[in-house]
């Protein structure tokens, strides 16, 4: 049997590599001769650099930057000097992972640190820059990145504004000066797999800001701020792209990358599958099952996340797809239309959440083992 394993991380429990290991162990205990093919993947969020490093020859560059609240840190990105390509994971300098729960303050946070990493990559010769989006602690519309690369955001009195969520509504003009070589000679790519627009009921603020510390009134203020940013961008830069699917990724960072840096949007899962030559594998090997998974399988998963990309891959090639997850909130009747053969929930309902998270690897292995025992009659 040939099985392709392409999971996401189980957030708070297992990295994608650990999920692959647990699934593989479960299968091999039932079918020791099974041919297992695995892909370290990412939708552009947490784990983006690990997935790239698994598939490409890059050096790790550690640079001085700042975290979402402007505190000095050092963070890594990947650089392929021969190809002049840099890979930057926004979460490394602008991510929720850098803040304690009591520090969450989406009105104050900024992507400036990611902008400093981009600037460093350019000074080291990168002419193509891929920014993996996801896991952000920000809702600044990408203004922090833009500031690091020479843009200025001014209020009505032409005072410079700090690039954060609370200042979006105060912007009245945008100016630009070069702080690195001509940005027109740099190709930027925003790698993500969400389809949210910049603002509105399904926009960056209303869908994602609460998990970054915002209350109801702040969510409304952030949404208004993003609307104002878009109006000023249209007036000053002549660009209208706020409603493009994906513009709301990472607190509107995808929008900012396109508005200020002419970035192309790239599907995270397609990007990773191409790096790993998965299409070649599916064409040259008879794959019996594709196994994917994430910690929580819910309706948001169906709006462009990694699992949807893997499910679509299975559908296009006629390969059954199995989803392994901690918990599923997707209605059973939806599964067939999504081309999902089986959903395997690993959580032990008799145990508390903490137990299930701490023992996710063992539970994953056991659940997968049981499924293939029943499948094969072993």
C-alpha positions as CSV (number, residue, x, y, z in Angstrom):
1,X,0.0,0.0,0.0
2,X,1.3,3.5,-0.9
3,X,0.2,6.3,1.5
4,X,0.9,10.0,1.2
5,X,1.0,11.9,4.5
6,X,0.6,15.8,4.4
7,X,-0.7,17.1,7.7
8,X,-0.7,20.5,9.3
9,X,0.5,21.0,12.9
10,X,-1.8,20.3,15.8
11,X,-1.6,23.7,17.3
12,X,-0.4,23.7,20.9
13,X,0.4,20.0,20.8
14,X,2.4,18.7,17.8
15,X,4.5,20.1,15.0
16,X,3.7,18.9,11.5
17,X,6.8,16.6,11.7
18,X,5.5,15.1,14.9
19,X,2.1,14.5,13.4
20,X,3.8,12.7,10.4
21,X,5.8,10.5,12.8
22,X,2.7,9.5,14.9
23,X,0.7,8.7,11.8
24,X,3.6,6.7,10.3
25,X,4.1,4.7,13.5
26,X,0.4,3.8,13.6
27,X,0.4,2.6,10.0
28,X,3.7,0.7,10.3
29,X,2.6,-1.3,13.3
30,X,-0.3,-2.7,11.2
31,X,1.4,-2.7,7.8
32,X,5.2,-2.8,8.2
33,X,5.7,-3.1,4.4
34,X,3.6,0.0,3.5
35,X,5.3,2.6,1.4
36,X,4.9,5.9,3.2
37,X,5.6,9.2,1.5
38,X,5.4,12.4,3.7
39,X,5.5,16.1,2.9
40,X,6.4,18.7,5.5
41,X,3.9,21.4,4.6
42,X,2.5,24.8,5.7
43,X,-0.3,27.1,4.6
44,X,2.2,29.9,4.9
45,X,1.7,30.3,8.7
46,X,3.7,28.7,11.5
47,X,6.2,26.2,10.3
48,X,6.6,27.8,6.9
49,X,10.4,28.0,7.2
50,X,10.7,24.4,8.4
51,X,8.7,23.2,5.4
52,X,10.8,25.3,3.0
53,X,14.1,24.0,4.6
54,X,12.8,20.4,4.1
55,X,12.6,20.9,0.4
56,X,15.2,23.5,-0.6
57,X,18.9,24.2,0.0
58,X,18.9,27.4,2.0
59,X,21.1,29.0,4.7
60,X,19.6,30.3,7.9
61,X,20.1,34.0,8.4
62,X,19.7,35.4,11.9
63,X,19.1,39.1,12.1
64,X,18.3,41.9,14.6
65,X,14.7,42.9,14.5
66,X,11.8,43.7,16.8
67,X,8.8,41.7,18.1
68,X,5.1,42.8,17.6
69,X,5.4,45.3,20.4
70,X,8.7,46.8,19.2
71,X,11.0,45.0,21.6
72,X,14.4,44.0,20.3
73,X,14.8,40.3,19.3
74,X,16.7,38.2,16.9
75,X,14.8,36.1,14.3
76,X,15.7,33.7,11.5
77,X,14.8,33.6,7.8
78,X,16.0,31.5,4.9
79,X,18.2,32.7,2.1
80,X,19.1,30.9,-1.1
81,X,22.1,33.1,-2.3
82,X,22.5,31.3,-5.6
83,X,18.9,32.0,-6.6
84,X,18.7,35.4,-4.8
85,X,15.6,34.2,-3.0
86,X,14.6,34.8,0.6
87,X,11.9,33.0,2.6
88,X,10.5,34.9,5.6
89,X,7.9,33.6,8.1
90,X,5.9,36.5,9.5
91,X,5.3,34.7,12.8
92,X,9.0,34.8,13.6
93,X,9.0,38.5,14.3
94,X,5.3,39.5,14.2
95,X,3.6,36.4,15.6
96,X,1.4,35.5,18.5
97,X,4.0,33.0,19.5
98,X,6.2,35.9,20.7
99,X,3.6,37.3,23.2
100,X,2.3,36.1,26.5
101,X,-1.5,36.1,26.8
102,X,-1.5,39.2,29.0
103,X,0.6,41.0,26.3
104,X,-2.0,40.6,23.5
105,X,-2.7,44.1,22.3
106,X,-3.7,44.1,18.6
107,X,-4.3,47.9,18.7
108,X,-0.6,48.4,19.4
109,X,1.1,45.5,17.6
110,X,2.9,46.0,14.3
111,X,4.6,44.1,11.4
112,X,7.6,46.4,11.5
113,X,9.9,43.6,12.6
114,X,9.0,41.5,9.5
115,X,9.8,44.6,7.5
116,X,13.2,44.8,9.0
117,X,13.8,41.1,8.1
118,X,12.7,41.9,4.5
119,X,15.1,44.8,4.4
120,X,17.9,42.7,5.6
121,X,17.2,40.1,2.9
122,X,17.3,42.8,0.2
123,X,20.6,44.1,1.4
124,X,22.0,40.6,1.2
125,X,21.0,40.3,-2.5
126,X,17.5,38.8,-2.5
127,X,15.5,39.8,-5.5
128,X,12.6,37.4,-4.9
129,X,11.1,37.4,-1.4
130,X,8.4,35.0,-0.2
131,X,6.6,36.0,3.0
132,X,4.7,33.2,4.7
133,X,1.6,34.7,6.4
134,X,-0.2,33.3,9.4
135,X,0.0,33.3,13.2
136,X,0.3,37.0,13.3
137,X,-0.4,39.2,16.4
138,X,-1.1,42.2,14.2
139,X,-3.9,44.0,12.4
140,X,-1.9,46.9,10.9
141,X,-2.7,46.3,7.2
142,X,1.0,45.7,6.5
143,X,1.9,49.3,7.4
144,X,4.7,48.1,9.6
145,X,6.4,46.3,6.8
146,X,5.9,49.3,4.5
147,X,7.4,51.7,7.1
148,X,10.5,49.6,7.3
149,X,10.9,49.8,3.5
150,X,10.5,53.5,3.2
151,X,6.8,54.4,3.4
152,X,5.5,57.1,5.7
153,X,2.0,57.3,7.2
154,X,0.9,60.8,8.1
155,X,-2.0,62.3,10.0
156,X,-3.9,65.4,9.2
157,X,-1.1,67.6,10.5
158,X,1.5,65.7,8.6
159,X,2.9,64.0,11.7
160,X,4.4,60.6,11.3
161,X,2.2,57.8,12.7
162,X,3.4,54.6,14.2
163,X,2.2,51.6,12.1
164,X,-0.3,49.9,14.3
165,X,-4.0,49.1,14.5
166,X,-5.1,52.0,16.5
167,X,-3.5,54.5,14.1
168,X,-5.1,53.2,10.9
169,X,-8.1,55.5,11.2
170,X,-5.8,58.5,11.6
171,X,-3.9,58.1,8.3
172,X,-4.6,61.0,5.9
173,X,-1.6,60.6,3.5
174,X,1.0,58.1,2.5
175,X,4.5,59.1,1.2
176,X,7.4,57.1,0.1
177,X,11.2,57.4,0.1
178,X,13.7,54.7,-0.7
179,X,15.6,53.1,2.2
180,X,17.0,50.2,0.2
181,X,17.6,49.7,-3.5
182,X,14.7,50.3,-5.9
183,X,11.8,48.1,-4.7
184,X,10.5,47.8,-8.3
185,X,13.4,45.4,-9.0
186,X,12.3,43.1,-6.2
187,X,9.6,40.4,-6.7
188,X,7.4,39.9,-3.6
189,X,5.1,37.0,-2.9
190,X,2.5,36.8,-0.1
191,X,2.1,33.1,0.7
192,X,-1.2,32.3,2.5
193,X,-4.3,30.1,2.3
194,X,-7.2,32.2,3.6
195,X,-9.8,33.9,1.4
196,X,-10.9,36.8,3.7
197,X,-11.1,40.3,2.3
198,X,-9.5,43.2,4.1
199,X,-12.5,44.5,5.9
200,X,-16.2,43.8,6.5
201,X,-18.0,41.0,8.3
202,X,-15.5,38.4,6.9
203,X,-12.5,40.7,7.0
204,X,-9.3,40.7,9.0
205,X,-10.6,42.4,12.1
206,X,-14.0,40.7,12.5
207,X,-12.6,37.2,11.9
208,X,-9.2,37.2,13.5
209,X,-8.7,40.2,15.8
210,X,-10.4,38.7,18.9
211,X,-7.9,35.9,19.2
212,X,-5.2,38.7,19.1
213,X,-6.7,40.4,22.2
214,X,-9.4,42.8,20.7
215,X,-12.7,43.4,22.3
216,X,-15.9,44.3,20.4
217,X,-15.3,48.0,20.3
218,X,-11.7,47.5,19.2
219,X,-12.8,45.1,16.5
220,X,-15.1,47.8,15.1
221,X,-12.4,50.4,15.3
222,X,-9.9,48.1,13.5
223,X,-12.3,47.4,10.8
224,X,-12.9,51.1,10.3
225,X,-9.2,51.7,10.3
226,X,-8.7,49.2,7.5
227,X,-11.4,50.9,5.5
228,X,-9.7,54.2,6.0
229,X,-6.3,52.7,5.0
230,X,-7.9,51.4,1.8
231,X,-9.4,54.8,1.0
232,X,-6.1,56.5,1.4
233,X,-4.3,53.9,-0.6
234,X,-6.8,54.3,-3.4
235,X,-6.4,58.1,-3.3
236,X,-2.6,58.2,-2.9
237,X,-1.5,55.1,-4.8
238,X,-4.4,54.5,-7.1
239,X,-4.8,50.8,-6.0
240,X,-8.1,49.1,-5.2
241,X,-7.7,45.6,-3.9
242,X,-9.3,45.4,-0.5
243,X,-12.0,42.9,-1.5
244,X,-9.6,40.5,-3.2
245,X,-9.9,37.1,-1.5
246,X,-6.9,36.7,0.8
247,X,-6.3,40.5,1.3
248,X,-7.3,40.1,5.0
249,X,-4.6,37.5,5.7
250,X,-2.4,38.2,8.8
251,X,-4.3,41.3,9.9
252,X,-4.3,42.7,6.3
253,X,-0.6,42.1,5.8
254,X,-1.4,40.4,2.5
255,X,-3.2,43.6,1.4
256,X,-0.2,45.7,2.5
257,X,2.3,43.6,0.6
258,X,0.3,44.0,-2.6
259,X,-0.6,47.7,-2.1
260,X,2.9,48.8,-1.1
261,X,5.2,46.2,-2.7
262,X,3.1,44.9,-5.7
263,X,3.2,41.4,-4.2
264,X,1.6,38.5,-5.9
265,X,-0.7,36.2,-3.9
266,X,0.5,32.6,-3.8
267,X,-1.5,29.7,-2.4
268,X,0.5,28.3,0.5
269,X,-0.5,24.7,0.0
270,X,0.1,24.9,-3.8
271,X,3.5,26.5,-3.1
272,X,4.5,23.7,-0.8
273,X,3.2,20.9,-2.9
274,X,5.2,22.2,-5.9
275,X,8.3,22.4,-3.8
276,X,7.9,18.8,-2.7
277,X,7.0,17.6,-6.3
278,X,3.8,16.0,-5.1
279,X,2.2,16.1,-8.6
280,X,5.1,14.0,-9.9
281,X,4.7,11.5,-7.0
282,X,1.0,11.1,-7.7
283,X,1.6,10.6,-11.4
284,X,4.4,8.0,-11.0
285,X,3.1,6.1,-7.9
286,X,-0.3,4.6,-7.3
287,X,-1.2,6.3,-4.0
288,X,-3.9,4.4,-2.1
289,X,-4.7,7.1,0.5
290,X,-3.7,10.6,1.3
291,X,-3.7,11.4,5.1
292,X,-3.9,15.0,6.3
293,X,-4.9,16.5,9.6
294,X,-4.9,19.4,12.1
295,X,-5.8,20.0,15.7
296,X,-9.3,21.3,15.1
297,X,-11.1,20.5,11.9
298,X,-13.9,23.1,11.5
299,X,-15.7,25.2,8.9
300,X,-12.8,27.7,8.8
301,X,-10.7,24.8,7.5
302,X,-12.9,24.9,4.4
303,X,-12.0,28.5,3.6
304,X,-8.6,28.0,2.0
305,X,-6.5,26.3,4.7
306,X,-3.9,23.6,4.1
307,X,-6.3,20.7,4.5
308,X,-8.6,22.1,1.9
309,X,-5.7,22.1,-0.5
310,X,-4.8,18.5,0.3
311,X,-8.5,17.5,-0.1
312,X,-8.6,19.2,-3.5
313,X,-5.4,17.3,-4.5
314,X,-7.0,14.0,-3.6
315,X,-10.2,14.9,-5.5
316,X,-8.3,15.9,-8.6
317,X,-6.4,12.6,-8.6
318,X,-9.1,10.3,-7.4
319,X,-7.3,9.4,-4.2
320,X,-9.3,8.9,-1.0
321,X,-8.5,11.4,1.7
322,X,-8.4,10.7,5.5
323,X,-8.4,13.6,8.0
324,X,-6.9,13.0,11.4
325,X,-7.8,15.7,14.0
326,X,-8.1,16.4,17.6
327,X,-11.8,17.4,17.2
328,X,-14.1,17.8,14.2
329,X,-16.9,20.4,14.0
330,X,-17.7,19.7,10.3
331,X,-21.1,18.1,9.8
332,X,-20.9,14.5,8.6
333,X,-23.1,15.1,5.7
334,X,-20.6,17.6,4.3
335,X,-17.8,15.1,4.1
336,X,-18.8,13.2,0.9
337,X,-19.2,16.4,-1.0
338,X,-15.7,17.5,0.2
339,X,-14.2,14.2,-1.1
340,X,-13.2,13.2,2.5
341,X,-13.4,9.4,3.0
342,X,-13.0,9.4,6.8
343,X,-12.4,11.8,9.7
344,X,-10.5,10.2,12.6
345,X,-10.9,12.2,15.9
346,X,-8.0,11.3,18.3
347,X,-9.4,12.9,21.4
348,X,-10.5,10.8,24.4
349,X,-13.8,12.2,25.4
350,X,-13.5,10.9,28.9
351,X,-10.3,12.9,29.5
352,X,-9.8,16.7,29.9
353,X,-8.4,18.8,27.1
354,X,-5.0,19.1,28.8
355,X,-4.6,15.3,28.7
356,X,-5.6,15.1,25.0
357,X,-3.1,17.9,24.1
358,X,-0.3,16.4,26.1
359,X,-0.8,12.9,24.7
360,X,-1.7,13.9,21.2
361,X,1.2,11.9,19.6
362,X,0.2,8.6,21.4
363,X,-3.5,9.2,20.7
364,X,-2.8,9.9,17.0
365,X,-0.8,6.7,16.7
366,X,-3.4,4.6,18.4
367,X,-6.3,6.1,16.4
368,X,-4.5,5.5,13.0
369,X,-3.5,2.0,14.1
370,X,-7.1,1.1,14.9
371,X,-8.4,2.5,11.6
372,X,-5.9,0.4,9.5
373,X,-6.5,-2.7,11.7
374,X,-10.2,-2.5,10.9
375,X,-9.5,-1.7,7.2
376,X,-7.1,-4.6,6.7
377,X,-8.7,-7.1,9.1
378,X,-5.4,-7.4,10.9
